Amino acid sequence: MNDVAVKDLGLDIQKQVDEITKHDKRHGGPYDRGGADSYYGRGHKPHYFVGNTHQGTQIPEDKMTDDEIREYTAGYNDNEAAGEFKDWG
């Protein structure tokens, strides 16, 4: 590979890393709750917890900011794309 191709590859990889790590993935946060709802087949219902899941105050969709709803949806969609679902069998 020439230097330009290697540099371009590095930028592409960095874009992928940035995309993966840009979300706040703390337990109970919007991204985490979106992923969990998808995993457990609960459907798309934006919410999150201040503090850990079920140990803090739950914030419903009507109290969430647009950014928080986007984070929840990103977590939900990322898990849907990954196909990671609870096996109830």
DSSP file (Angstrom, degrees, kcal/mol; ACC not computed):
  #  RESIDUE AA STRUCTURE BP1 BP2  ACC     N-H-->O    O-->H-N    N-H-->O    O-->H-N    TCO  KAPPA ALPHA  PHI   PSI    X-CA   Y-CA   Z-CA
    1    1 A M              0   0    0      0, 0.0     2,-0.1     0, 0.0     0, 0.0   0.000 360.0 360.0 360.0 143.8    0.0    0.0    0.0
    2    2 A N     >  -     0   0    0      1,-0.1     4,-2.2     4,-0.0     5,-0.2  -0.421 360.0-101.0 -85.6 170.3    1.2    3.5   -0.7
    3    3 A D  H  > S+     0   0    0      1,-0.2     4,-2.4     2,-0.2     5,-0.2   0.845 120.9  53.0 -60.1 -37.3    1.3    6.2    2.0
    4    4 A V  H  > S+     0   0    0      2,-0.2     4,-2.7     1,-0.2    -1,-0.2   0.922 109.4  48.4 -66.0 -43.9   -1.9    7.9    0.8
    5    5 A A  H  > S+     0   0    0      2,-0.2     4,-2.5     1,-0.2    -2,-0.2   0.905 112.6  48.6 -63.3 -42.0   -3.9    4.6    1.0
    6    6 A V  H  X S+     0   0    0     -4,-2.2     4,-2.5     2,-0.2    -1,-0.2   0.920 112.0  49.0 -64.2 -43.4   -2.6    3.9    4.5
    7    7 A K  H  X S+     0   0    0     -4,-2.4     4,-2.1     2,-0.2    -2,-0.2   0.924 112.0  48.6 -62.3 -44.3   -3.5    7.4    5.6
    8    8 A D  H  X S+     0   0    0     -4,-2.7     4,-2.3     1,-0.2    -2,-0.2   0.907 110.6  51.1 -62.2 -41.7   -7.0    7.1    4.1
    9    9 A L  H  X S+     0   0    0     -4,-2.5     4,-2.6     1,-0.2    -1,-0.2   0.909 108.6  52.1 -61.1 -43.2   -7.4    3.7    5.8
   10   10 A G  H  X S+     0   0    0     -4,-2.5     4,-2.3     1,-0.2    -1,-0.2   0.895 109.8  48.5 -60.8 -40.9   -6.4    5.2    9.1
   11   11 A L  H  X S+     0   0    0     -4,-2.1     4,-2.2     2,-0.2    -1,-0.2   0.889 110.8  51.1 -66.9 -38.8   -8.9    8.0    8.7
   12   12 A D  H  X S+     0   0    0     -4,-2.3     4,-1.9     2,-0.2    -2,-0.2   0.924 111.6  46.9 -63.9 -44.6  -11.7    5.5    7.9
   13   13 A I  H  X S+     0   0    0     -4,-2.6     4,-2.4     1,-0.2    -2,-0.2   0.909 110.9  52.6 -63.3 -41.7  -10.9    3.4   10.9
   14   14 A Q  H  X S+     0   0    0     -4,-2.3     4,-2.8     1,-0.2    -1,-0.2   0.888 106.3  53.3 -63.3 -38.7  -10.8    6.5   13.1
   15   15 A K  H  X S+     0   0    0     -4,-2.2     4,-2.2     2,-0.2    -1,-0.2   0.910 109.8  48.7 -60.6 -41.9  -14.3    7.5   11.8
   16   16 A Q  H  X S+     0   0    0     -4,-1.9     4,-2.1     2,-0.2    -2,-0.2   0.913 112.3  47.8 -65.1 -43.0  -15.6    4.1   12.8
   17   17 A V  H  X S+     0   0    0     -4,-2.4     4,-2.5     1,-0.2    -2,-0.2   0.922 111.2  51.0 -63.0 -44.2  -14.0    4.3   16.3
   18   18 A D  H  X S+     0   0    0     -4,-2.8     4,-0.9     1,-0.2    -1,-0.2   0.897 110.0  50.3 -60.2 -40.9  -15.4    7.8   16.7
   19   19 A E  H  < S+     0   0    0     -4,-2.2     3,-0.4     1,-0.2     4,-0.3   0.907 113.2  45.6 -64.2 -42.4  -18.9    6.6   15.8
   20   20 A I  H  < S+     0   0    0     -4,-2.1     3,-0.5     1,-0.2    -2,-0.2   0.881 119.0  40.1 -69.1 -38.7  -18.7    3.7   18.2
   21   21 A T  H  < S+     0   0    0     -4,-2.5    -1,-0.2     1,-0.2    -2,-0.2   0.430  89.7  88.3 -94.9   1.5  -17.4    5.7   21.1
   22   22 A K  S  < S+     0   0    0     -4,-0.9     2,-0.3    -3,-0.4    -1,-0.2   0.706  72.8  83.9 -75.9 -16.6  -19.4    8.9   20.8
   23   23 A H  S    S-     0   0    0     -3,-0.5     2,-0.8    -4,-0.3    48,-0.0  -0.639  83.2-121.6 -90.4 142.8  -22.3    7.7   22.9
   24   24 A D        -     0   0    0     -2,-0.3     7,-0.5     1,-0.1     8,-0.4  -0.733  31.7-175.8 -77.1 109.7  -22.4    7.8   26.7
   25   25 A K        +     0   0    0     -2,-0.8    -1,-0.1     6,-0.1     3,-0.1   0.082  23.9 146.1-101.3  23.9  -22.9    4.1   27.4
   26   26 A R    >   -     0   0    0      1,-0.1     3,-2.3     2,-0.1     6,-0.4  -0.283  62.7 -92.1 -63.8 147.7  -23.3    4.4   31.2
   27   27 A H  T 3  S+     0   0    0      1,-0.3    -1,-0.1     5,-0.1    24,-0.1  -0.406 114.7  17.8 -61.4 123.7  -25.6    1.9   32.8
   28   28 A G  T 3  S+     0   0    0      1,-0.3    21,-3.4    -2,-0.2    -1,-0.3   0.203  97.6 123.4  98.6 -14.9  -29.1    3.4   33.0
   29   29 A G  S <> S-     0   0    0     -3,-2.3     4,-2.6    19,-0.2    -1,-0.3  -0.203  79.2 -96.6 -75.3 171.2  -28.4    6.1   30.4
   30   30 A P  H  > S+     0   0    0      0, 0.0     4,-2.3     0, 0.0     5,-0.2   0.888 122.9  48.4 -56.7 -44.9  -30.4    6.7   27.2
   31   31 A Y  H  > S+     0   0    0     -7,-0.5     4,-2.2     1,-0.2     5,-0.2   0.938 113.7  47.7 -62.1 -46.7  -28.1    4.7   24.9
   32   32 A D  H  > S+     0   0    0     -6,-0.4     4,-2.3    -8,-0.4    -1,-0.2   0.906 112.2  48.8 -59.8 -45.0  -28.0    1.8   27.4
   33   33 A R  H  X S+     0   0    0     -4,-2.6     4,-2.6     2,-0.2    -1,-0.2   0.873 109.5  52.6 -67.2 -37.4  -31.7    1.7   27.9
   34   34 A G  H  X S+     0   0    0     -4,-2.3     4,-2.0    -5,-0.2    -1,-0.2   0.933 111.4  46.4 -62.6 -45.5  -32.4    1.8   24.1
   35   35 A G  H  X S+     0   0    0     -4,-2.2     4,-2.6     1,-0.2    -2,-0.2   0.892 113.1  49.8 -62.9 -40.2  -30.1   -1.2   23.6
   36   36 A A  H  X S+     0   0    0     -4,-2.3     4,-2.6     2,-0.2     6,-0.2   0.907 108.1  52.4 -67.0 -41.8  -31.7   -3.0   26.5
   37   37 A D  H  <>S+     0   0    0     -4,-2.6     5,-2.7     1,-0.2     6,-0.7   0.910 113.1  44.9 -61.7 -40.7  -35.2   -2.4   25.2
   38   38 A S  H ><5S+     0   0    0     -4,-2.0     3,-1.3     3,-0.2    -2,-0.2   0.945 112.1  52.1 -64.6 -48.2  -34.2   -3.8   21.8
   39   39 A Y  H 3<5S+     0   0    0     -4,-2.6    47,-2.9     1,-0.3    -2,-0.2   0.893 114.8  41.1 -56.3 -44.3  -32.4   -6.8   23.3
   40   40 A Y  T 3<5S-     0   0    0     -4,-2.6    -1,-0.3    45,-0.2    -2,-0.2   0.396 112.2-117.6 -88.6   3.4  -35.4   -7.8   25.5
   41   41 A G  T < 5 +     0   0    0     -3,-1.3    -3,-0.2    -4,-0.3    -4,-0.1   0.806  69.5 137.8  69.4  30.0  -37.9   -7.1   22.7
   42   42 A R      < -     0   0    0     -5,-2.7    -4,-0.2    -6,-0.2    -5,-0.1   0.548  58.4-123.5 -86.3  -7.0  -39.7   -4.4   24.6
   43   43 A G        -     0   0    0     -6,-0.7     2,-0.9    -5,-0.1    -1,-0.2  -0.117  41.7 -49.2  86.0 169.9  -40.1   -2.0   21.6
   44   44 A H        +     0   0    0     -3,-0.1   -10,-0.1    -6,-0.1    -1,-0.0  -0.717  68.5 144.6 -87.0 104.3  -39.0    1.5   21.2
   45   45 A K        -     0   0    0     -2,-0.9    -1,-0.0     2,-0.1    -8,-0.0  -0.726  44.0-135.4-141.9  86.7  -40.1    3.6   24.2
   46   46 A P        +     0   0    0      0, 0.0    15,-0.8     0, 0.0     2,-0.3  -0.105  47.9 122.8 -53.0 134.2  -37.5    6.3   25.0
   47   47 A H  E     -A   60   0A   0     13,-0.2     2,-0.3   -17,-0.2   -14,-0.1  -0.934  28.9-172.7-170.9 170.1  -36.6    6.7   28.7
   48   48 A Y  E     -A   59   0A   0     11,-1.5    11,-3.8    -2,-0.3     2,-0.4  -0.957  22.1-111.4-161.9 176.2  -33.5    6.5   30.9
   49   49 A F  E     -A   58   0A   0    -21,-3.4     2,-0.8    -2,-0.3     9,-0.2  -0.931  15.5-131.9-118.5 140.5  -32.5    6.6   34.6
   50   50 A V  E    S+A   57   0A   0      7,-2.8     7,-0.6    -2,-0.4     2,-0.2  -0.843  94.9   0.4 -82.6 112.4  -30.7    9.2   36.6
   51   51 A G  S    S-     0   0    0     -2,-0.8    -2,-0.2     5,-0.2     5,-0.2  -0.579 125.5 -17.6  93.9-168.4  -28.2    6.9   38.2
   52   52 A N  S >> S-     0   0    0     -2,-0.2     3,-2.2     1,-0.2     4,-0.8  -0.261  89.7 -73.8 -71.2 158.5  -28.2    3.2   37.6
   53   53 A T  T 34 S-     0   0    0      1,-0.3    -1,-0.2     2,-0.2     4,-0.1  -0.266 116.3  -4.2 -54.0 129.6  -31.1    1.3   36.0
   54   54 A H  T 34 S+     0   0    0      1,-0.1    -1,-0.3     2,-0.1    -2,-0.1   0.520 120.9  82.6  62.4   8.4  -34.0    0.9   38.5
   55   55 A Q  T <4 S+     0   0    0     -3,-2.2     2,-0.2     2,-0.1    -2,-0.2   0.384  93.5  34.7-116.3  -0.6  -31.9    2.5   41.3
   56   56 A G  S  < S-     0   0    0     -4,-0.8     2,-0.3    -5,-0.2    -5,-0.2  -0.705 104.7 -55.7-136.6-171.5  -32.5    6.1   40.4
   57   57 A T  E     -A   50   0A   0     -7,-0.6    -7,-2.8    -2,-0.2     2,-0.4  -0.548  50.4-132.2 -74.4 130.7  -35.3    8.3   39.0
   58   58 A Q  E     -A   49   0A   0     -2,-0.3    -9,-0.3    -9,-0.2    -1,-0.1  -0.716  14.1-151.1 -84.8 132.9  -36.7    7.1   35.6
   59   59 A I  E     -A   48   0A   0    -11,-3.8   -11,-1.5    -2,-0.4     2,-0.1  -0.922  13.6-147.9-104.7 115.6  -37.0    9.9   33.1
   60   60 A P  E >   -A   47   0A   0      0, 0.0     3,-2.0     0, 0.0     4,-0.4  -0.305  29.7 -98.0 -80.4 168.4  -39.8    9.3   30.6
   61   61 A E  G >  S+     0   0    0    -15,-0.8     3,-1.6     1,-0.3   -14,-0.1   0.847 120.0  60.3 -54.8 -40.4  -39.8   10.4   26.9
   62   62 A D  G 3  S+     0   0    0      1,-0.3    -1,-0.3   -16,-0.1   -15,-0.1   0.623 109.0  44.9 -69.3  -9.5  -41.9   13.6   27.6
   63   63 A K  G <  S+     0   0    0     -3,-2.0    -1,-0.3     2,-0.1     2,-0.2   0.349  95.5 101.0-108.9   2.0  -39.1   14.8   30.0
   64   64 A M  S <  S-     0   0    0     -3,-1.6     2,-0.1    -4,-0.4    -3,-0.0  -0.576  70.4-123.4 -89.6 150.9  -36.2   13.9   27.7
   65   65 A T     >  -     0   0    0     -2,-0.2     4,-2.2     1,-0.1     5,-0.2  -0.406  31.1-106.0 -79.8 165.9  -34.3   16.3   25.5
   66   66 A D  H  > S+     0   0    0      1,-0.2     4,-2.2     2,-0.2     5,-0.1   0.892 122.9  52.8 -59.0 -39.7  -34.0   15.8   21.7
   67   67 A D  H  > S+     0   0    0      2,-0.2     4,-2.3     1,-0.2    -1,-0.2   0.895 107.9  50.3 -64.5 -40.0  -30.4   14.7   22.2
   68   68 A E  H  > S+     0   0    0      2,-0.2     4,-2.5     1,-0.2    -1,-0.2   0.896 110.4  49.5 -65.6 -39.3  -31.4   12.2   24.9
   69   69 A I  H  X S+     0   0    0     -4,-2.2     4,-2.6     2,-0.2    -1,-0.2   0.889 110.1  51.3 -66.0 -38.4  -34.0   10.7   22.6
   70   70 A R  H  X S+     0   0    0     -4,-2.2     4,-2.4     2,-0.2    -2,-0.2   0.901 109.8  50.1 -63.8 -40.3  -31.4   10.5   19.8
   71   71 A E  H  X S+     0   0    0     -4,-2.3     4,-2.3     2,-0.2    -2,-0.2   0.931 111.4  48.0 -62.9 -46.4  -29.1    8.6   22.2
   72   72 A Y  H  X S+     0   0    0     -4,-2.5     4,-2.5     1,-0.2    -2,-0.2   0.944 113.2  47.9 -57.8 -49.1  -31.8    6.2   23.2
   73   73 A T  H  X S+     0   0    0     -4,-2.6     4,-3.1     1,-0.2     5,-0.2   0.869 109.2  53.6 -62.9 -38.1  -32.7    5.6   19.5
   74   74 A A  H  X S+     0   0    0     -4,-2.4     4,-2.8     2,-0.2    -1,-0.2   0.923 110.2  47.3 -62.5 -43.9  -29.0    5.1   18.6
   75   75 A G  H  X S+     0   0    0     -4,-2.3     4,-1.9     2,-0.2    -2,-0.2   0.912 114.4  47.1 -62.9 -42.4  -28.7    2.4   21.3
   76   76 A Y  H  X S+     0   0    0     -4,-2.5     4,-2.3     2,-0.2    -2,-0.2   0.952 115.8  43.8 -62.9 -50.9  -31.9    0.8   20.1
   77   77 A N  H  X S+     0   0    0     -4,-3.1     4,-2.6     1,-0.2    -2,-0.2   0.866 110.3  55.4 -65.9 -37.5  -30.9    0.9   16.4
   78   78 A D  H  X S+     0   0    0     -4,-2.8     4,-1.9    -5,-0.2    -1,-0.2   0.918 111.0  44.8 -62.3 -42.5  -27.4   -0.3   17.1
   79   79 A N  H  X>S+     0   0    0     -4,-1.9     4,-1.6     2,-0.2     5,-1.2   0.898 111.3  52.9 -69.2 -38.6  -28.6   -3.4   18.9
   80   80 A E  H  <5S+     0   0    0     -4,-2.3     3,-0.2     1,-0.2    -2,-0.2   0.923 111.1  47.4 -59.2 -43.3  -31.2   -4.1   16.2
   81   81 A A  H  <5S+     0   0    0     -4,-2.6    -1,-0.2     1,-0.2    -2,-0.2   0.854 111.2  50.7 -67.2 -34.8  -28.4   -3.9   13.6
   82   82 A A  H  <5S-     0   0    0     -4,-1.9    -1,-0.2    -5,-0.2    -2,-0.2   0.736 101.5-137.4 -74.9 -22.3  -26.2   -6.2   15.7
   83   83 A G  T  <5 +     0   0    0     -4,-1.6     2,-0.9     1,-0.2    -3,-0.2   0.794  46.5 154.2  70.7  28.7  -29.0   -8.7   16.0
   84   84 A E      < +     0   0    0     -5,-1.2     2,-0.4     2,-0.0    -1,-0.2  -0.788  15.4 160.3 -93.0 101.9  -28.3   -9.3   19.7
   85   85 A F        -     0   0    0     -2,-0.9   -45,-0.2    -3,-0.1   -46,-0.1  -0.937  45.3 -98.3-127.5 147.6  -31.6  -10.5   21.2
   86   86 A K        -     0   0    0    -47,-2.9     2,-0.9    -2,-0.4     3,-0.0  -0.365  31.6-135.1 -59.8 132.1  -32.6  -12.4   24.4
   87   87 A D        +     0   0    0      1,-0.1    -1,-0.1    -2,-0.1   -47,-0.0  -0.827  24.2 179.9 -92.0 105.5  -33.1  -16.1   23.7
   88   88 A W              0   0    0     -2,-0.9    -1,-0.1     1,-0.2    -2,-0.1   0.449 360.0 360.0 -83.3  -0.8  -36.3  -16.8   25.7
   89   89 A G              0   0    0     -3,-0.0    -1,-0.2     0, 0.0    -2,-0.0   0.440 360.0 360.0 -79.9 360.0  -36.3  -20.4   24.6
